[in-house]
């Protein structure tokens, strides 16, 4: 979040003189001294000119009305930060909203709808047994077939489980919407 603070020199008689002035405010964006009436403060100690605080990706001005994220010294609006650095579904590569229910397998996170067997497309539900092989989800049945083929000396990639049907990974289309959390 961005805090807007009046510049100490503009406070005049209304300022809190019990606190010692902390020195000269320098803009993190341009490196110049801030003489503006207001200083934008990000995080505990990053101060900006209002004209310098912009998203590094889309150049949208950032202020107290929008959430500001800082990463590796760059500032981002919420939309670009989530797009660039947010966790994405291992299946459809779309981000998550705060209200989404998710499934996890090792380090992978999936939308509930995307959590399906890569061979038969069976929707895997909480409590179902599954395996994760070569980053592909397998239901218990297809995992068993994979193990049978392996013990018979056949190649053991998920695509070779059923000789009469190739590995099918369904394509899902999702509309991406930005969810704002309170």
Helices and strands as residue ranges (DSSP letters): E 2-6, H 8-11, G 12-14, E 38-42, E 46-48, E 68-71, E 74-77, H 78-85, E 102-105, E 108-111, E 130-133, E 136-139, H 140-151, G 158-160
